[in-house]
Amino acid sequence: MPRKALSDDDLVGRLRPSLAALPPTIKSIDWAQLKDVVCDFVDDAKRLGWSPERVVFVLKTAAYSAGLPVALAMPFHPRFVTSDPRVIIMVRWCVKHYFAREVPDTSPV
């Protein structure tokens, strides 16, 4: 059976619960699991043709709606800023994963 195409709302909807469930302290976070969630989000967003700017913006918007401290830089500018290390790390993962060099599959099968 072919895989159902993801919509923008599906993609954000899958990301938000993971962000809302983050513990308040960084010591309690399962970083490997969170990185997998973020990288899966980036992969799916790339398949939908999202730009890297949109991927980061949507991640920050989802983080904000999940209750993480992300604030507008200026009231007239839609760019989000944060000093929360959880969001900073996730944004870094987004950018690195989005631009990661794709390694060709050289397996014999």
N, C-alpha and C positions, 0 to 999 in steps of 0.2 A: 504494500500500500504506500503511495507517495506521501511524503511528509507535508503537512499543512504549512503553507506559507505564513510566516509571522507578520503581523501588522505592527505598526509603531506602538500601539497601545498594549499589545501582547508583550512586546519586548520590555517596556517600562514596567508593566504589571508583574513580570517575573523578577525584576531587579528590586523593586521597592520592598517586598517582605524581608529580603535578606538584609537590606539596610536598616529597616525598622527593628530588626532583631539584634542589631549590634549592641554589645554590652557598653556601658558608659566609660569603662576604663580600657585603655589599649592593652593592658596586661592580660585581659580575659578573652581577647579576640582569637579565633582560630584563623590565623592569617592565610594559611594555605587554602582553606575552604573559601574565604572571602576573595582571594586572588582568582580562584577558579570561577567564581560567580562573575567577577568583573571581566575577566578575559572572555568568558562565554558571551557576555553582553556585548563586548566589542566585536567578537566574531560575527554574531548575529546582526549587529548594526552595520558592519561592513557589507554583509550579504544584501542588506536592504539599500545599500548605496549611500549610507550616511557619511558626511564629511567628518574629519577628526574633531573639528570645532563643535559640531552638533553632538557627537558622542560625549564629549566632556560636558557640554552644557546640559544634556539630558541626565547624565550621571549626577551632576550637582543639583539639578532640579529634583530628581528622585530622592537624593540625600536630604534636601530641604523638606520635602513633603513627608519623609520618614522621620523627621524630628531632629536631624543632625544640624548643628549650628553652622549654617551657611547664610550669608547676608548679602544684600545688594551692595555693590561698591559705591554707587551713587544712585540717587532716586531716579535719575533720568537715563541711566545706563543699564542694560539688561545683563551685564557681566556679573557673575557671582564670585565672591571672594570668601575665604575662610582661613582660620588659623587652626582648625581642628585637624589633628594629625591623621585621623582616619580618612577624612576626605582628601587631604593632600596626598596620602599614599595611594588611594584609589585613582586619583587623577593621574598620578605618575604612571601607574600600571596601565591605565587606558592609553596614554600616549605611547608608552614603550611597546605595548602589545599591538596597537594599531599600525605602527611603523616597523614592527619586527620583520626582518628579512624572512620571507617564506622560503623554507628549505624544501627542495624538491624531494618527492617520495622516490627513493631509489631501491625500495624493497623489490625482490624478484617476483612477488605475487601481486 
